């Protein structure tokens, strides 16, 4: 399979279509990638590990832009790839400075690392939003972390990355967090609850997961994604994009409380669940 990543945020597109090949090699061609976001980092890590678990063969072609490749290296993507991945292109020297108030590098997410990761995200959020708004956003992201650690740690693992942007490269000041896992996916998770056995496709499952009280268990849980939008959206305009199986849902909430949800059948199904959250900082 050949997956070409072109431009900015290609993995947010529902129409992203890979080329199917007869061999079992996954090739991720990032030659024309112009900007690397937390979603690109975590999705590539998840894809590479899923391929390693299935066939053991995958390839990553590095971006032609040396600055983009340098950032990819700085954010520890290459360090998180399985040893079996063939990396094509020049790998720059990694001369980094520690930036815990701005970056969370690509990190393996497990039940054992979840608490530390939550603290790192909280540090990022509070540093840029202030104590109370930052705590709300950190609590929101904590739901995504809990979901991935609870039922997203499949054979290929789960990965998280985050960055606070000044607006120089994004056009606006914001915090982006992405978590991509190779777990059972939203559809299979919800269908564990007899209340949701009527679900037959991932798009419908994603839309239902955004409703209050919906969960894969009967333990009184299930306000995670709605609470995430409400809490983070109270701080600043918020976008959430979730991919799982063959579905993709986009949700947005403004500080006024207005919320929009759109869903799609994605051209490229994914194992597990990919989630990307962006919270804009107030002027």
C-alpha positions as CSV (number, residue, x, y, z in Angstrom):
1,X,0.0,0.0,0.0
2,X,1.3,3.5,-0.9
3,X,0.1,6.4,1.2
4,X,1.2,9.8,0.0
5,X,1.1,12.7,2.5
6,X,1.0,16.0,0.7
7,X,0.7,19.6,1.9
8,X,-0.6,20.3,5.4
9,X,-2.8,18.1,7.6
10,X,-3.5,15.4,4.9
11,X,-4.7,13.0,7.5
12,X,-7.7,15.2,8.4
13,X,-9.1,14.6,4.9
14,X,-11.9,12.0,4.4
15,X,-10.9,11.6,0.8
16,X,-7.3,10.6,1.4
17,X,-6.9,7.5,-0.7
18,X,-4.0,5.1,-0.6
19,X,-2.9,3.1,-3.6
20,X,-3.3,-0.7,-3.1
21,X,-0.4,-2.9,-4.2
22,X,-0.2,-6.6,-4.4
23,X,2.8,-6.8,-2.0
24,X,2.5,-6.5,1.8
25,X,4.8,-3.4,2.1
26,X,3.3,-0.2,3.5
27,X,5.1,2.8,2.0
28,X,4.4,6.2,3.6
29,X,5.6,8.8,1.1
30,X,6.0,12.1,2.9
31,X,8.1,13.7,0.2
32,X,5.6,16.5,-0.4
33,X,4.6,17.0,3.2
34,X,5.0,20.7,4.0
35,X,4.0,20.8,7.6
36,X,4.2,18.1,10.3
37,X,1.5,18.2,13.0
38,X,1.0,16.0,16.1
39,X,-1.5,14.0,14.0
40,X,1.1,13.2,11.3
41,X,3.6,12.1,13.9
42,X,1.2,9.8,15.8
43,X,-0.6,8.4,12.8
44,X,2.7,7.5,11.1
45,X,3.9,5.8,14.2
46,X,0.6,3.8,14.6
47,X,0.6,2.8,10.9
48,X,4.2,1.6,11.0
49,X,3.6,-0.5,14.1
50,X,0.4,-1.9,12.7
51,X,2.3,-2.9,9.5
52,X,5.1,-4.4,11.5
53,X,2.6,-6.5,13.5
54,X,0.9,-7.7,10.4
55,X,3.7,-8.2,7.8
56,X,6.9,-6.8,9.3
57,X,7.5,-4.6,6.3
58,X,7.1,-0.8,5.9
59,X,8.9,2.2,4.5
60,X,8.9,5.9,5.3
61,X,10.1,8.3,2.7
62,X,11.2,11.5,4.5
63,X,10.0,15.0,3.4
64,X,12.0,16.8,0.7
65,X,12.0,19.9,2.9
66,X,14.9,19.6,5.3
67,X,13.2,21.8,7.9
68,X,10.1,19.5,7.9
69,X,12.3,16.5,8.2
70,X,14.3,18.1,11.0
71,X,11.1,18.7,13.0
72,X,10.0,15.2,12.4
73,X,13.3,14.0,13.9
74,X,13.1,16.6,16.8
75,X,9.6,15.2,17.7
76,X,11.0,11.7,18.1
77,X,9.0,10.1,15.4
78,X,12.0,8.1,14.0
79,X,12.8,6.9,17.5
80,X,9.3,5.5,17.9
81,X,9.2,3.6,14.6
82,X,9.8,-0.2,14.7
83,X,13.2,-1.3,13.8
84,X,11.9,-3.0,10.7
85,X,10.9,0.3,9.0
86,X,13.1,1.3,6.1
87,X,13.7,5.1,6.4
88,X,14.5,6.7,3.0
89,X,16.2,10.0,3.0
90,X,18.8,12.0,4.9
91,X,18.3,12.1,8.6
92,X,19.5,15.4,10.1
93,X,21.6,15.7,13.2
94,X,19.4,16.0,16.3
95,X,20.6,19.1,18.1
96,X,17.7,19.8,20.4
97,X,16.8,22.0,23.3
98,X,14.4,20.9,26.0
99,X,11.0,22.6,25.5
100,X,8.5,21.0,28.0
101,X,6.3,24.1,28.0
102,X,5.8,23.9,24.2
103,X,6.2,20.3,23.1
104,X,5.2,16.8,23.9
105,X,7.3,14.6,21.6
106,X,5.9,11.4,20.1
107,X,5.4,9.1,23.0
108,X,4.2,5.5,23.5
109,X,1.0,5.6,25.5
110,X,0.3,2.8,27.9
111,X,-1.6,2.4,31.2
112,X,1.8,2.8,32.8
113,X,2.7,6.1,31.1
114,X,-0.8,7.7,31.0
115,X,-0.4,9.6,34.3
116,X,3.0,11.1,33.3
117,X,1.6,12.0,29.9
118,X,-1.4,13.7,31.4
119,X,0.9,15.8,33.6
120,X,3.0,16.8,30.5
121,X,-0.1,17.9,28.6
122,X,-1.3,19.8,31.7
123,X,2.0,21.6,31.8
124,X,1.6,22.6,28.2
125,X,-2.0,23.8,28.6
126,X,-1.4,25.8,31.8
127,X,1.7,27.5,30.5
128,X,-0.2,28.9,27.5
129,X,-3.8,29.3,28.8
130,X,-3.4,30.0,32.5
131,X,-4.3,27.9,35.5
132,X,-8.0,27.5,35.2
133,X,-8.5,27.3,31.4
134,X,-5.4,25.1,31.1
135,X,-6.7,22.7,33.7
136,X,-10.0,22.4,31.8
137,X,-8.2,21.6,28.5
138,X,-5.9,19.1,30.3
139,X,-8.9,17.4,31.8
140,X,-10.5,17.2,28.3
141,X,-7.4,15.6,26.8
142,X,-7.2,13.3,29.8
143,X,-10.4,11.6,28.5
144,X,-8.7,10.9,25.1
145,X,-5.7,9.5,27.0
146,X,-7.8,7.3,29.2
147,X,-9.7,6.0,26.2
148,X,-6.5,5.1,24.4
149,X,-4.9,3.6,27.5
150,X,-8.0,1.6,28.4
151,X,-9.0,0.0,25.1
152,X,-6.7,1.4,22.4
153,X,-3.4,-0.3,23.2
154,X,-3.6,-3.0,20.6
155,X,-0.7,-5.0,19.2
156,X,0.5,-2.0,17.3
157,X,0.4,0.4,20.3
158,X,-0.9,3.9,20.9
159,X,1.0,7.2,20.5
160,X,0.5,10.8,21.6
161,X,2.1,14.1,20.6
162,X,1.3,17.7,21.3
163,X,2.5,21.2,20.6
164,X,1.6,24.8,21.6
165,X,1.9,27.0,18.5
166,X,2.7,30.7,18.6
167,X,0.9,31.3,15.3
168,X,4.0,31.7,13.2
169,X,3.5,28.5,11.3
170,X,-0.2,27.9,11.9
171,X,-1.6,31.5,11.5
172,X,-3.2,31.3,15.0
173,X,-2.1,30.6,18.5
174,X,-3.3,27.2,19.5
175,X,-2.7,23.9,21.2
176,X,-2.8,20.7,19.2
177,X,-2.9,17.2,20.6
178,X,-3.2,14.0,18.7
179,X,-3.6,10.4,19.9
180,X,-3.5,7.5,17.4
181,X,-4.0,3.9,18.5
182,X,-4.3,0.4,17.0
183,X,-7.0,-0.8,19.4
184,X,-10.5,-2.2,18.8
185,X,-12.0,1.0,17.4
186,X,-15.1,2.9,18.3
187,X,-17.6,0.6,16.6
188,X,-16.4,-2.5,18.3
189,X,-16.1,-0.8,21.6
190,X,-19.6,0.6,21.6
191,X,-21.1,-2.7,20.4
192,X,-19.8,-4.3,23.6
193,X,-22.7,-2.5,25.3
194,X,-26.1,-4.2,24.3
195,X,-27.6,-0.7,24.0
196,X,-25.5,-0.1,20.9
197,X,-25.6,-3.5,19.1
198,X,-27.7,-1.8,16.4
199,X,-24.6,0.1,15.1
200,X,-23.3,-1.4,11.9
201,X,-20.8,1.1,10.6
202,X,-18.0,3.3,12.0
203,X,-19.5,6.6,10.8
204,X,-22.7,6.0,12.8
205,X,-20.6,4.8,15.8
206,X,-18.6,8.0,15.8
207,X,-21.6,10.2,15.7
208,X,-23.2,8.3,18.6
209,X,-20.0,8.6,20.6
210,X,-20.4,12.3,20.6
211,X,-23.8,12.0,22.4
212,X,-23.9,12.3,26.2
213,X,-24.2,9.0,28.1
214,X,-22.9,6.8,25.3
215,X,-20.3,4.2,26.3
216,X,-19.2,0.7,25.5
217,X,-20.0,-0.3,29.1
218,X,-22.9,0.1,31.5
219,X,-20.9,1.6,34.2
220,X,-22.3,5.1,34.0
221,X,-19.5,6.4,31.8
222,X,-19.8,7.9,28.4
223,X,-19.7,11.7,28.7
224,X,-16.1,11.8,27.6
225,X,-16.2,13.3,24.1
226,X,-19.1,15.7,24.8
227,X,-17.4,16.9,28.0
228,X,-14.2,17.3,26.0
229,X,-15.8,19.7,23.6
230,X,-17.7,21.5,26.3
231,X,-14.7,22.0,28.6
232,X,-12.1,22.8,25.9
233,X,-14.6,24.9,23.9
234,X,-15.3,27.1,26.9
235,X,-11.6,28.2,26.7
236,X,-11.5,29.0,23.0
237,X,-12.8,27.8,19.7
238,X,-12.2,24.0,19.5
239,X,-12.0,21.4,16.7
240,X,-12.0,17.7,17.2
241,X,-11.5,15.2,14.4
242,X,-11.8,11.5,15.1
243,X,-11.2,8.7,12.6
244,X,-12.0,5.0,13.4
245,X,-12.5,2.1,11.0
246,X,-14.1,3.5,7.9
247,X,-15.6,6.6,9.5
248,X,-14.5,10.2,10.2
249,X,-16.3,12.8,12.3
250,X,-15.5,16.5,12.7
251,X,-16.8,18.4,15.6
252,X,-16.4,22.1,16.5
253,X,-17.5,24.2,19.5
254,X,-17.3,27.9,19.9
255,X,-17.1,29.8,23.2
256,X,-20.8,30.9,22.6
257,X,-21.8,27.2,22.9
258,X,-22.6,26.7,19.2
259,X,-21.6,23.2,18.1
260,X,-21.3,21.6,14.7
261,X,-20.8,18.0,13.9
262,X,-20.3,16.5,10.4
263,X,-19.4,12.9,9.6
264,X,-18.1,11.0,6.6
265,X,-17.3,7.6,5.3
266,X,-13.5,7.8,4.9
267,X,-11.8,6.5,1.7
268,X,-9.0,5.0,3.9
269,X,-10.1,2.9,6.9
270,X,-7.8,2.8,9.9
271,X,-7.2,0.3,12.6
272,X,-8.2,1.6,16.0
273,X,-8.9,5.3,16.6
274,X,-7.2,8.5,15.6
275,X,-8.1,11.7,17.5
276,X,-6.9,15.3,16.8
277,X,-7.8,18.2,19.0
278,X,-7.1,21.9,18.4
279,X,-7.9,24.6,21.0
280,X,-7.4,28.2,19.9
281,X,-6.0,30.6,22.5
282,X,-8.1,33.6,23.4
283,X,-6.6,36.9,22.0
